[in-house]
Amino acid sequence: METVEPKLTQAKTPVFDFSPLLSPNKVYPFSANPMKRILIATKTIALATFLLTITNSHAQTPASSPSPTPSPTPAPVAIKAGRLLDVKTGKIANNVFILIENHRIKSIGNAAPAGIRVIDLSNAFVMPGMVDCHAHILGDLSDQSPGASFRMSSAKKTLWGMKNLKVWLAKGFTALRDAGEDDLGYGQLALRDAINAGWIDGPRMQSSGNFVSLNGGHGDSEDFIAPDQELPLRPNIADTVDDVARAVRRDIKYGADWIKLMGTGGVADLTSDFKVQELSEEQMAKAVEVAHRAGKRVMVHAEGTEGIKAAVRAGVDTIEHGTMLDDEGAALMAQKGTWLVPTLYTFQHGVELGTSHGQDPISLAKTKEIVAHQQPAFTRALNAHLKIAVGIDDEPQFLPKEVEALVRAGMTPLQALQAATINGAELLKWSDRIGTIEPEKFADIIAIDGNPIQDINAIEKVVFVMKDGVTIKNDLAAAAGSKN
């Protein structure tokens, strides 16, 4: 992509780089006509001036530091919680009132505040909104067929994303981290910004960009295409250290909060081996260097043993999956403070579905093999006291299943709820605003019909969701209304 060169001097090098104002997935022809070039430059400067005027405050605040939804401030409200969970300690307080004002929790007490509307959750179990640290929000997430992404435009994937985000909220997940998309138009970043601007409802978000992958690696979306039908190389493909730096800079240029690397092979593609390291340690270290210098962080898809350890040595922030984690890798992660997002259920679910949703038999065979490695690796993670957060890596309707899978794999119900709340908030560096129900935190609050501390399966019965002090879902009020 060439940059516009206003005729301000005789210098041959571009004076301004307006490419960040252009769409990342569109090629812009550069006119040889000098008058047209001047006209383009003039219009672009005007557009740049306008955008800088209206986005100056946004430019000073990274997208990973969301403010309250800029909608009219809701009237103060109180929640009467029959049982309120302190996720830090596991203690449950009975019949308490949570006062919410200006999107945040103002106080917690035993008496109803005077003159304030009360939401009655006296028969429910109240806890903080949950955090999904491995989401993919774009497109039809139920379609597991090879090439599914190529049958859908960026615009349609983004519209699907709007629909999907409502499910995250309905399931009680009021924050998420998108773990990367193959959409060259970065629809996930547009949705993140739309949520922050108050245009649409959705969880508060941080997001990766595209998948930084080797040619033919797990993040190469064209692995199913015949060699004589090959498409132009996509900008996320990186075979050298310099290629990685370029791909990372592109994601940062278009607004990514995280960089997603494909450190090993995976399951969904037809060609890679999940046991084999793909990006070299040097490539991953370069990604970390470039990302951290820009104030961004790095997550790595890593299933094979050597790929996990190489990624940790390279200084990445989180390991996704960790399927074949060994004792040495677990000790290294503990030493470095590297997070693990294990995504246990998505593979178990893949085995349950078989080929019914388009999963190729090659992928299904790999999925079955991965499930056999899950328990030993997760036990090592627990024994090493690794920092673990919840991530679904599947359709959002199955979010509770991941929390349940963590308990089946050895966590206590409280530990699993902590992984879904305070741990997720810490991973996102949002502990000062979400993850617990405390004064000054954002009012991201959910209620459950049942007690998940006693029976983790109760997590599937989310009956109330509030985000930013605004009620998103209240099945209890709907049920009460139907009885009147």
RODO-2510 file (C-alpha; in nm, 4 decimals, decimal comma):
residues 484
     n   res          X          Y          Z
     1     m     0,0000     0,0000     0,0000
     2     e     0,1504     0,3365    -0,1017
     3     t     0,1008     0,6481     0,1038
     4     v    -0,0358     0,9816    -0,0142
     5     e     0,2411     1,2333    -0,0856
     6     p     0,1230     1,5949    -0,0654
     7     k     0,3287     1,8351    -0,2798
     8     l     0,4566     2,0344     0,0175
     9     t     0,8282     1,9924    -0,0575
    10     q     1,0473     1,8409    -0,3250
    11     a     1,1374     1,5512    -0,0971
    12     k     1,0750     1,2104    -0,2488
    13     t     0,9906     1,0448     0,0800
    14     p     0,6241     1,0613     0,1948
    15     v     0,5547     1,3496     0,4310
    16     f     0,2423     1,1951     0,5855
    17     d     0,1334     0,8358     0,6336
    18     f    -0,2453     0,8281     0,6066
    19     s    -0,2679     0,4499     0,5741
    20     p    -0,4119     0,4074     0,9269
    21     l    -0,7173     0,5986     0,8012
    22     l    -0,7701     0,3463     0,5232
    23     s    -0,9415     0,0087     0,5383
    24     p    -0,6925    -0,2722     0,6118
    25     n    -0,8573    -0,5101     0,3627
    26     k    -0,8885    -0,2799     0,0616
    27     v    -0,6304    -0,1930    -0,2051
    28     y    -0,6228     0,1763    -0,2956
    29     p    -0,4833     0,2553    -0,6442
    30     f    -0,2444     0,5516    -0,6459
    31     s    -0,3187     0,7952    -0,9250
    32     a    -0,0387     0,9164    -1,1510
    33     n    -0,2352     1,2343    -1,2280
    34     p    -0,0762     1,5195    -1,0231
    35     m    -0,4048     1,7089    -0,9897
    36     k    -0,5821     1,4000    -0,8618
    37     r    -0,2993     1,3382    -0,6178
    38     i    -0,3303     1,6911    -0,4805
    39     l    -0,7079     1,6502    -0,4516
    40     i    -0,6692     1,3183    -0,2712
    41     a    -0,4120     1,4694    -0,0342
    42     t    -0,6333     1,7710     0,0391
    43     k    -0,9381     1,5545     0,1143
    44     t    -0,7330     1,3160     0,3267
    45     i    -0,5832     1,6001     0,5319
    46     a    -0,9339     1,7345     0,5939
    47     l    -1,0519     1,3896     0,6979
    48     a    -0,7503     1,3438     0,9235
    49     t    -0,8123     1,6809     1,0908
    50     f    -1,1767     1,5907     1,1525
    51     l    -1,0945     1,2473     1,2919
    52     l    -0,8213     1,3845     1,5166
    53     t    -1,0652     1,6410     1,6513
    54     i    -1,3320     1,3895     1,7450
    55     t    -1,1001     1,1102     1,8617
    56     n    -0,8340     1,2996     2,0532
    57     s    -0,9552     1,1790     2,3907
    58     h    -0,9750     0,8216     2,2583
    59     a    -0,6169     0,8471     2,1350
    60     q    -0,5059     0,9298     2,4887
    61     t    -0,6870     0,6285     2,6350
    62     p    -0,6050     0,2787     2,5035
    63     a    -0,8985     0,0591     2,4050
    64     s    -0,7865    -0,1816     2,6766
    65     s    -0,8853     0,0756     2,9416
    66     p    -1,2602     0,1137     2,8907
    67     s    -1,4605     0,3876     3,0542
    68     p    -1,8266     0,3426     3,1476
    69     t    -2,0630     0,3199     2,8554
    70     p    -2,1180     0,6823     2,7464
    71     s    -2,4941     0,6517     2,7591
    72     p    -2,7078     0,8652     2,9915
    73     t    -2,6168     0,7878     3,3499
    74     p    -2,8759     0,5457     3,4889
    75     a    -3,0638     0,6442     3,8003
    76     p    -2,9194     0,5067     4,1252
    77     v    -3,0462     0,1590     4,2027
    78     a    -2,9952    -0,1021     4,4740
    79     i    -2,9790    -0,4794     4,4503
    80     k    -3,1051    -0,6923     4,7374
    81     a    -2,8877    -1,0024     4,7278
    82     g    -3,0206    -1,3071     4,9087
    83     r    -2,6713    -1,4599     4,8989
    84     l    -2,3682    -1,2545     4,7950
    85     l    -2,0436    -1,4348     4,7135
    86     d    -1,7076    -1,2852     4,8061
    87     v    -1,5034    -1,4597     4,5351
    88     k    -1,1759    -1,3808     4,7106
    89     t    -1,2602    -1,5770     5,0244
    90     g    -1,5587    -1,7910     4,9307
    91     k    -1,7648    -1,6361     5,2107
    92     i    -2,1345    -1,5798     5,1458
    93     a    -2,3222    -1,2864     5,3011
    94     n    -2,6988    -1,3075     5,3357
    95     n    -2,9590    -1,0387     5,2620
    96     v    -2,7300    -0,7487     5,1753
    97     f    -2,7949    -0,4385     4,9645
    98     i    -2,5619    -0,3259     4,6864
    99     l    -2,6032     0,0430     4,6034
   100     i    -2,5140     0,1314     4,2422
   101     e    -2,4608     0,4853     4,1227
   102     n    -2,3059     0,6266     3,8044
   103     h    -2,2224     0,2821     3,6599
   104     r    -2,0301     0,1762     3,9710
   105     i    -2,0844     0,0075     4,3045
   106     k    -2,1074     0,2797     4,5680
   107     s    -2,1596     0,0783     4,8848
   108     i    -2,2635    -0,2569     5,0299
   109     g    -2,4705    -0,2708     5,3485
   110     n    -2,7402    -0,4451     5,5479
   111     a    -3,0112    -0,1793     5,5115
   112     a    -3,2059    -0,0717     5,2052
   113     p    -3,1006     0,2786     5,0952
   114     a    -3,3840     0,5290     5,1306
   115     g    -3,5616     0,6507     4,8208
   116     i    -3,3787     0,4134     4,5830
   117     r    -3,5422     0,1548     4,3571
   118     v    -3,4526    -0,1981     4,4688
   119     i    -3,4008    -0,4957     4,2361
   120     d    -3,5110    -0,7988     4,4339
   121     l    -3,2645    -1,0855     4,4039
   122     s    -3,3403    -1,2133     4,7511
   123     n    -3,3914    -1,5686     4,6237
   124     a    -3,0793    -1,5764     4,4086
   125     f    -2,7039    -1,6297     4,4396
   126     v    -2,5266    -1,3063     4,3453
   127     m    -2,1670    -1,2848     4,2218
   128     p    -1,9481    -1,0749     3,9896
   129     g    -1,9881    -1,0920     3,6141
   130     m    -1,7556    -1,3497     3,4624
   131     v    -1,4652    -1,3100     3,2193
   132     d    -1,3942    -1,5241     2,9110
   133     c    -1,0229    -1,5000     2,8294
   134     h    -1,0326    -1,7037     2,5064
   135     a    -1,3209    -1,5983     2,2861
   136     h    -1,3674    -1,5905     1,9102
   137     i    -1,6637    -1,3657     1,8434
   138     l    -1,6984    -1,3361     1,4647
   139     g    -1,8986    -1,5530     1,2273
   140     d    -2,1092    -1,8646     1,2687
   141     l    -1,9203    -2,0405     1,5465
   142     s    -2,1128    -2,3644     1,4984
   143     d    -1,9765    -2,4160     1,1454
   144     q    -1,6632    -2,6311     1,1828
   145     s    -1,6183    -2,7080     0,8147
   146     p    -1,2858    -2,6275     0,6436
   147     g    -1,3078    -2,3036     0,4516
   148     a    -1,6123    -2,1788     0,6431
   149     s    -1,4455    -1,8403     0,6886
   150     f    -1,4037    -1,7943     0,3132
   151     r    -1,7771    -1,8281     0,2576
   152     m    -1,8550    -1,5199     0,4664
   153     s    -1,7673    -1,1544     0,4144
   154     s    -1,6080    -0,9415     0,6849
   155     a    -1,9322    -0,7458     0,7157
   156     k    -2,1404    -1,0586     0,7695
   157     k    -1,8911    -1,2008     1,0201
   158     t    -1,9188    -0,8776     1,2160
   159     l    -2,2984    -0,8906     1,2156
   160     w    -2,2748    -1,2461     1,3438
   161     g    -2,0408    -1,1077     1,6100
   162     m    -2,3074    -0,8622     1,7285
   163     k    -2,5445    -1,1570     1,7660
   164     n    -2,2855    -1,3708     1,9428
   165     l    -2,1952    -1,1001     2,1939
   166     k    -2,5516    -1,1002     2,3255
   167     v    -2,5064    -1,4671     2,4174
   168     w    -2,1901    -1,3901     2,6164
   169     l    -2,3889    -1,1375     2,8185
   170     a    -2,6862    -1,3683     2,8641
   171     k    -2,4565    -1,6386     3,0031
   172     g    -2,3212    -1,3978     3,2645
   173     f    -1,9907    -1,3081     3,0966
   174     t    -1,9606    -0,9310     3,1125
   175     a    -1,5998    -0,9150     2,9886
   176     l    -1,3989    -1,1068     2,7326
   177     r    -1,0716    -1,1233     2,5443
   178     d    -1,0994    -1,2076     2,1755
   179     a    -0,8216    -1,4563     2,0984
   180     g    -0,7832    -1,3543     1,7349
   181     e    -0,9794    -1,3735     1,4128
   182     d    -0,8921    -1,4418     1,0485
   183     d    -1,0917    -1,1365     0,9377
   184     l    -0,8575    -0,8997     0,7542
   185     g    -1,1117    -0,6217     0,8149
   186     y    -1,0699    -0,6553     1,1942
   187     g    -1,4420    -0,6784     1,2672
   188     q    -1,3661    -0,7737     1,6280
   189     l    -1,1895    -0,4421     1,6847
   190     a    -1,4831    -0,2523     1,5349
   191     l    -1,7194    -0,4335     1,7720
   192     r    -1,4945    -0,3618     2,0706
   193     d    -1,4948     0,0069     1,9849
   194     a    -1,8709     0,0075     1,9227
   195     i    -1,9289    -0,1395     2,2696
   196     n    -1,6990     0,1198     2,4286
   197     a    -1,8835     0,3955     2,2410
   198     g    -2,2214     0,2693     2,3608
   199     w    -2,3477     0,1921     2,0099
   200     i    -2,4193    -0,1757     2,0840
   201     d    -2,4548    -0,4003     2,3888
   202     g    -2,1774    -0,6444     2,4617
   203     p    -1,9181    -0,7457     2,7193
   204     r    -1,6311    -0,5061     2,7786
   205     m    -1,3537    -0,6305     2,5510
   206     q    -0,9867    -0,6606     2,4851
   207     s    -0,8914    -0,8138     2,1531
   208     s    -0,6186    -0,9675     1,9448
   209     g    -0,5867    -0,8959     1,5740
   210     n    -0,5125    -1,1691     1,3192
   211     f    -0,3249    -1,4944     1,3865
   212     v     0,0509    -1,4539     1,3342
   213     s     0,1422    -1,7855     1,1746
   214     l     0,3897    -1,9648     0,9545
   215     n     0,3027    -2,0263     0,5915
   216     g     0,1111    -2,3535     0,6110
   217     g     0,0889    -2,3256     0,9888
   218     h    -0,2102    -2,3426     1,2192
   219     g    -0,3076    -1,9817     1,1454
   220     d    -0,2833    -2,0116     0,7675
   221     s    -0,6494    -1,9983     0,6654
   222     e    -0,5731    -2,1383     0,3198
   223     d    -0,4496    -2,4802     0,4290
   224     f    -0,7387    -2,6553     0,2511
   225     i    -0,6758    -2,4926    -0,0901
   226     a    -0,5079    -2,6861    -0,3738
   227     p    -0,1595    -2,5562    -0,4700
   228     d    -0,2725    -2,4411    -0,8146
   229     q    -0,5591    -2,2418    -0,6564
   230     e    -0,3399    -2,0596    -0,4041
   231     l    -0,4463    -1,7077    -0,3077
   232     p    -0,2143    -1,4097    -0,2435
   233     l    -0,0204    -1,4387     0,0813
   234     r    -0,2184    -1,2926     0,3697
   235     p    -0,0475    -1,0280     0,5867
   236     n    -0,0550    -1,2416     0,9014
   237     i     0,1770    -1,5048     0,7499
   238     a     0,5312    -1,4769     0,8886
   239     d     0,8165    -1,7099     0,7928
   240     t     1,1042    -1,5003     0,9287
   241     v     1,1789    -1,2881     1,2334
   242     d     1,1341    -0,9725     1,0272
   243     d     0,8014    -1,1050     0,8939
   244     v     0,6810    -1,1464     1,2511
   245     a     0,7742    -0,7889     1,3404
   246     r     0,5864    -0,6664     1,0323
   247     a     0,2734    -0,8707     1,1125
   248     v     0,2758    -0,7562     1,4746
   249     r     0,3122    -0,3925     1,3720
   250     r     0,0138    -0,4304     1,1382
   251     d    -0,2079    -0,5605     1,4178
   252     i    -0,0943    -0,2771     1,6444
   253     k    -0,1502    -0,0245     1,3655
   254     y    -0,5156    -0,1223     1,3381
   255     g    -0,5816    -0,1227     1,7121
   256     a    -0,5165    -0,4684     1,8580
   257     d    -0,4761    -0,4907     2,2360
   258     w    -0,3098    -0,8322     2,2159
   259     i    -0,0926    -1,0144     1,9637
   260     k    -0,1953    -1,3742     1,8930
   261     l     0,0837    -1,6101     1,7879
   262     m     0,0459    -1,9634     1,6597
   263     g     0,3347    -2,1290     1,8427
   264     t     0,2441    -2,4872     1,7513
   265     g     0,0175    -2,6762     1,5195
   266     g    -0,3457    -2,7194     1,6094
   267     v    -0,6687    -2,9056     1,5462
   268     a    -0,9045    -2,7054     1,3241
   269     d    -0,6693    -2,6975     1,0237
   270     l    -0,6032    -3,0049     0,8114
   271     t    -0,2257    -2,9939     0,7775
   272     s    -0,0542    -2,9040     1,1058
   273     d     0,0562    -3,1342     1,3865
   274     f    -0,0394    -2,9958     1,7284
   275     k     0,2661    -3,1626     1,8843
   276     v     0,5070    -2,9710     1,6585
   277     q     0,6468    -2,6241     1,7301
   278     e     0,5856    -2,3827     1,4404
   279     l     0,7057    -2,0293     1,5163
   280     s     1,0651    -2,0344     1,6396
   281     e     1,1633    -1,9057     1,9808
   282     e     1,3397    -1,6155     1,8059
   283     q     1,0222    -1,5259     1,6159
   284     m     0,8133    -1,5305     1,9321
   285     a     1,0732    -1,3248     2,1190
   286     k     1,0611    -1,0635     1,8425
   287     a     0,6820    -1,0492     1,8693
   288     v     0,7130    -0,9967     2,2452
   289     e     0,9743    -0,7247     2,1952
   290     v     0,7647    -0,5310     1,9441
   291     a     0,4361    -0,5771     2,1313
   292     h     0,5653    -0,4933     2,4778
   293     r     0,7435    -0,1857     2,3472
   294     a     0,4067    -0,0669     2,2177
   295     g     0,2326    -0,1439     2,5478
   296     k     0,0584    -0,4540     2,4098
   297     r     0,0738    -0,8125     2,5309
   298     v     0,1171    -1,1507     2,3650
   299     m    -0,0903    -1,4672     2,3795
   300     v     0,0289    -1,7903     2,2194
   301     h    -0,1585    -2,0914     2,0906
   302     a     0,0694    -2,3648     2,2248
   303     e    -0,0247    -2,7314     2,2534
   304     g     0,2975    -2,9260     2,1942
   305     t     0,5476    -2,9578     2,4787
   306     e     0,8460    -2,7882     2,3133
   307     g     0,6349    -2,5085     2,1677
   308     i     0,4972    -2,4279     2,5124
   309     k     0,8431    -2,4002     2,6650
   310     a     0,9819    -2,1977     2,3752
   311     a     0,6937    -1,9513     2,4077
   312     v     0,7468    -1,9116     2,7817
   313     r     1,1205    -1,8593     2,7374
   314     a     1,0398    -1,5975     2,4712
   315     g     0,8517    -1,3986     2,7360
   316     v     0,4902    -1,4326     2,6234
   317     d     0,2149    -1,3320     2,8630
   318     t    -0,0334    -1,6199     2,8285
   319     i    -0,0314    -1,9768     2,7015
   320     e    -0,3506    -2,0926     2,5342
   321     h    -0,4455    -2,4610     2,5693
   322     g    -0,1143    -2,5979     2,7090
   323     t    -0,2301    -2,9445     2,6055
   324     m     0,1008    -3,1293     2,6448
   325     l     0,2480    -2,9293     2,9327
   326     d     0,5260    -3,1238     3,1058
   327     d     0,6812    -3,0730     3,4492
   328     e     0,9643    -2,8598     3,3130
   329     g     0,7183    -2,6383     3,1268
   330     a     0,4963    -2,6015     3,4321
   331     a     0,7946    -2,5022     3,6483
   332     l     0,9054    -2,2512     3,3850
   333     m     0,5579    -2,0970     3,3674
   334     a     0,5454    -2,0700     3,7468
   335     q     0,8872    -1,9038     3,7528
   336     k     0,7946    -1,6539     3,4796
   337     g     0,4411    -1,5897     3,6048
   338     t     0,2936    -1,6943     3,2695
   339     w    -0,0826    -1,7395     3,2596
   340     l    -0,2550    -2,0578     3,1379
   341     v    -0,5954    -2,0533     2,9648
   342     p    -0,6620    -2,4282     2,9235
   343     t    -0,9871    -2,4319     2,7147
   344     l    -1,0666    -2,7879     2,8214
   345     y    -1,4273    -2,8165     2,7087
   346     t    -1,3907    -2,7154     2,3435
   347     f    -1,1943    -3,0318     2,2671
   348     q    -1,4267    -3,2515     2,4708
   349     h    -1,7180    -3,0937     2,2867
   350     g    -1,5487    -3,1567     1,9532
   351     v    -1,5333    -3,5281     2,0303
   352     e    -1,9020    -3,5261     2,1309
   353     l    -2,0034    -3,3568     1,8052
   354     g    -1,7934    -3,5742     1,5776
   355     t    -1,8412    -3,4646     1,2173
   356     s    -2,2021    -3,3465     1,2666
   357     h    -2,1118    -2,9748     1,2415
   358     g    -1,8744    -3,0067     0,9494
   359     q    -1,5611    -3,1026     1,1422
   360     d    -1,3256    -3,2830     0,9059
   361     p    -1,2286    -3,6408     1,0066
   362     i    -0,8638    -3,5277     1,0139
   363     s    -0,9470    -3,2626     1,2738
   364     l    -1,1649    -3,5028     1,4698
   365     a    -0,8795    -3,7521     1,4990
   366     k    -0,6510    -3,4793     1,6356
   367     t    -0,9218    -3,3684     1,8797
   368     k    -0,9539    -3,7190     2,0204
   369     e    -0,5778    -3,7372     2,0678
   370     i    -0,5701    -3,4019     2,2469
   371     v    -0,8397    -3,5054     2,4958
   372     a    -0,6177    -3,7949     2,6034
   373     h    -0,3421    -3,5474     2,6980
   374     q    -0,5613    -3,2956     2,8825
   375     q    -0,5840    -3,4381     3,2318
   376     p    -0,2141    -3,5062     3,2955
   377     a    -0,1212    -3,1578     3,1742
   378     f    -0,3899    -2,9847     3,3797
   379     t    -0,2913    -3,1787     3,6913
   380     r     0,0659    -3,0545     3,6430
   381     a    -0,0656    -2,6998     3,6112
   382     l    -0,2579    -2,7312     3,9377
   383     n     0,0356    -2,8877     4,1203
   384     a     0,2616    -2,6056     4,0010
   385     h     0,0055    -2,3480     4,1222
   386     l    -0,0065    -2,1790     3,7825
   387     k    -0,2259    -1,8750     3,7275
   388     i    -0,5304    -2,0086     3,5417
   389     a    -0,8180    -1,8202     3,3773
   390     v    -1,1333    -1,9379     3,2023
   391     g    -1,1550    -1,9439     2,8228
   392     i    -1,4176    -2,1237     2,6137
   393     d    -1,2760    -2,1233     2,2561
   394     d    -1,6220    -2,2410     2,1444
   395     e    -1,9775    -2,1204     2,0926
   396     p    -2,0771    -1,8891     2,3793
   397     q    -2,3852    -2,0947     2,4613
   398     f    -2,1420    -2,3502     2,6084
   399     l    -1,9577    -2,1072     2,8348
   400     p    -2,0801    -2,2700     3,1597
   401     k    -1,9430    -2,6027     3,0362
   402     e    -1,5853    -2,4739     3,0567
   403     v    -1,6313    -2,3761     3,4211
   404     e    -1,7756    -2,7206     3,4899
   405     a    -1,4868    -2,8863     3,3013
   406     l    -1,2354    -2,7138     3,5286
   407     v    -1,4065    -2,8705     3,8314
   408     r    -1,4125    -3,2148     3,6722
   409     a    -1,0393    -3,1731     3,6045
   410     g    -0,9528    -3,1037     3,9672
   411     m    -1,0444    -2,7502     4,0716
   412     t    -1,2846    -2,6853     4,3557
   413     p    -1,6017    -2,4986     4,2572
   414     l    -1,4651    -2,1842     4,4262
   415     q    -1,1359    -2,2104     4,2358
   416     a    -1,3272    -2,2428     3,9086
   417     l    -1,5389    -1,9370     3,9910
   418     q    -1,2225    -1,7477     4,0813
   419     a    -1,0720    -1,8471     3,7450
   420     a    -1,3846    -1,6995     3,5834
   421     t    -1,3803    -1,3740     3,7823
   422     i    -1,0813    -1,2377     3,9759
   423     n    -0,8283    -1,4365     3,7708
   424     g    -0,9747    -1,3206     3,4428
   425     a    -0,9755    -0,9620     3,5657
   426     e    -0,6114    -0,9927     3,6728
   427     l    -0,5070    -1,1436     3,3402
   428     l    -0,6659    -0,8462     3,1622
   429     k    -0,5091    -0,6047     3,4152
   430     w    -0,8577    -0,4872     3,5039
   431     s    -0,8551    -0,5881     3,8714
   432     d    -0,9120    -0,2256     3,9647
   433     r    -1,2490    -0,2197     3,7870
   434     i    -1,4031    -0,5707     3,7592
   435     g    -1,3784    -0,9230     3,9047
   436     t    -1,5273    -0,8603     4,2493
   437     i    -1,8292    -0,6866     4,3972
   438     e    -1,6705    -0,4014     4,5903
   439     p    -1,7172    -0,0239     4,6154
   440     e    -1,5709     0,1725     4,3211
   441     k    -1,5756    -0,1311     4,0872
   442     f    -1,7966    -0,1255     3,7785
   443     a    -2,1391    -0,2719     3,8526
   444     d    -2,0936    -0,5943     3,6533
   445     i    -2,3148    -0,8278     3,8555
   446     i    -2,4932    -1,1553     3,7843
   447     a    -2,7354    -1,3766     3,9741
   448     i    -2,7783    -1,7530     3,9604
   449     d    -3,0717    -1,9760     4,0474
   450     g    -2,8858    -2,2161     4,2743
   451     n    -2,5556    -2,2300     4,4604
   452     p    -2,2551    -2,3026     4,2332
   453     i    -2,0290    -2,3420     4,5366
   454     q    -2,2306    -2,6505     4,6292
   455     d    -2,3108    -2,7604     4,2726
   456     i    -2,1055    -2,6056     3,9937
   457     n    -2,3710    -2,7029     3,7384
   458     a    -2,5880    -2,4242     3,8809
   459     i    -2,3667    -2,1885     3,6782
   460     e    -2,5876    -2,2744     3,3812
   461     k    -2,8866    -2,0995     3,5452
   462     v    -2,7943    -1,7321     3,5107
   463     v    -3,1162    -1,5382     3,5737
   464     f    -2,9884    -1,1815     3,6065
   465     v    -2,7135    -0,9837     3,4335
   466     m    -2,6073    -0,6246     3,4953
   467     k    -2,3213    -0,4495     3,3183
   468     d    -2,2092    -0,0954     3,4000
   469     g    -2,5069    -0,0577     3,6336
   470     v    -2,7541    -0,1289     3,3509
   471     t    -2,9764    -0,4363     3,3692
   472     i    -2,9231    -0,6547     3,0624
   473     k    -3,1274    -0,9574     3,1693
   474     n    -3,3747    -1,0184     3,4515
   475     d    -3,5597    -1,3461     3,4210
   476     l    -3,6825    -1,3130     3,7807
   477     a    -3,8697    -0,9907     3,7027
   478     a    -4,0129    -1,1491     3,3879
   479     a    -4,1310    -1,4505     3,5852
   480     a    -4,2863    -1,2303     3,8537
   481     g    -4,4636    -1,0262     3,5893
   482     s    -4,6097    -1,3351     3,4266
   483     k    -4,7688    -1,4380     3,7570
   484     n    -4,9495    -1,1055     3,7997
***
